[in-house]
Amino acid sequence: MAGEGAMSHAIQSLKFNRSQKRSQRKEKLDWSNYTSNENEVGYDPIKATPELLEEIRTRLQKENKQQKKQLIVFIGISALISVALFYIISR
């Protein structure tokens, strides 16, 4: 018969799940998880002050500028090395 292997595996997995009691939930569903506003845009549990926000903004701007400078230096050095290698190989 076709499909015997699939059905026997299904029966075996059902028996295993029943022996592991996977169908019985240990934790209760809590509706407060679904009604909380933590996932909403703009939810701020810390209640940041404008001064703190400005400090964070300036720190992030400094970090972004530093990363951009490092990227430009890396690209420049890579370009110089690739030109030098191309020159050496083509000789």
C-alpha positions as CSV (number, residue, x, y, z in Angstrom):
1,M,0.0,0.0,0.0
2,A,1.2,3.4,-0.8
3,G,1.6,5.8,2.0
4,E,2.1,3.3,4.8
5,G,5.4,4.9,5.9
6,A,3.9,8.3,6.1
7,M,0.9,7.1,8.2
8,S,3.1,5.0,10.5
9,H,5.3,8.0,11.1
10,A,2.3,10.1,11.8
11,I,1.0,7.6,14.3
12,Q,4.4,7.3,15.9
13,S,4.8,11.0,16.3
14,L,1.3,11.3,17.8
15,K,2.2,8.7,20.4
16,F,5.5,10.4,21.2
17,N,3.7,13.8,21.6
18,R,1.1,12.2,23.8
19,S,3.8,10.6,26.0
20,Q,5.6,14.0,26.2
21,K,2.3,15.7,27.2
22,R,2.9,18.4,24.6
23,S,-0.8,18.9,24.1
24,Q,-1.2,20.0,27.8
25,R,-0.1,23.6,28.4
26,K,1.7,24.3,31.6
27,E,1.4,28.0,31.4
28,K,-1.9,29.7,31.4
29,L,-2.7,32.3,28.7
30,D,-2.5,35.7,30.1
31,W,-4.4,38.4,28.2
32,S,-2.2,41.1,29.6
33,N,0.5,40.0,27.2
34,Y,-1.8,40.8,24.3
35,T,-3.2,44.1,25.6
36,S,0.1,45.7,26.7
37,N,1.3,48.8,24.8
38,E,5.0,47.8,24.8
39,N,4.9,47.0,21.1
40,E,3.3,50.4,20.1
41,V,5.4,52.9,18.3
42,G,6.6,55.6,20.7
43,Y,6.2,53.5,23.8
44,D,8.8,54.8,26.3
45,P,8.8,53.1,29.7
46,I,11.7,55.3,30.9
47,K,10.1,58.7,30.2
48,A,13.2,60.3,28.8
49,T,13.7,64.0,29.4
50,P,14.4,66.4,26.4
51,E,18.0,66.8,27.7
52,L,18.6,63.1,27.7
53,L,17.1,62.8,24.2
54,E,19.4,65.5,23.0
55,E,22.4,63.9,24.6
56,I,21.5,60.6,22.9
57,R,21.0,62.3,19.6
58,T,24.4,64.0,19.7
59,R,26.2,60.9,20.7
60,L,24.6,58.9,17.9
61,Q,25.5,61.7,15.4
62,K,29.2,61.6,16.6
63,E,29.3,57.8,16.3
64,N,27.7,57.9,12.8
65,K,30.3,60.5,11.6
66,Q,33.1,58.4,13.0
67,Q,31.8,55.3,11.2
68,K,31.5,57.2,8.0
69,K,35.1,58.5,8.3
70,Q,36.4,54.9,8.9
71,L,34.4,53.6,5.9
72,I,35.9,56.3,3.7
73,V,39.4,55.6,4.9
74,F,38.9,51.8,4.4
75,I,37.5,52.3,0.8
76,G,40.4,54.7,0.0
77,I,43.1,52.3,1.2
78,S,41.3,49.4,-0.5
79,A,41.3,51.4,-3.8
80,L,45.0,52.2,-3.5
81,I,45.9,48.6,-2.8
82,S,43.8,47.3,-5.7
83,V,45.4,49.8,-8.1
84,A,48.8,48.9,-6.8
85,L,48.1,45.1,-7.3
86,F,46.7,45.8,-10.7
87,Y,49.8,47.7,-11.7
88,I,52.1,45.0,-10.3
89,I,50.1,42.2,-12.1
90,S,50.0,44.0,-15.4
91,R,53.8,44.6,-15.6
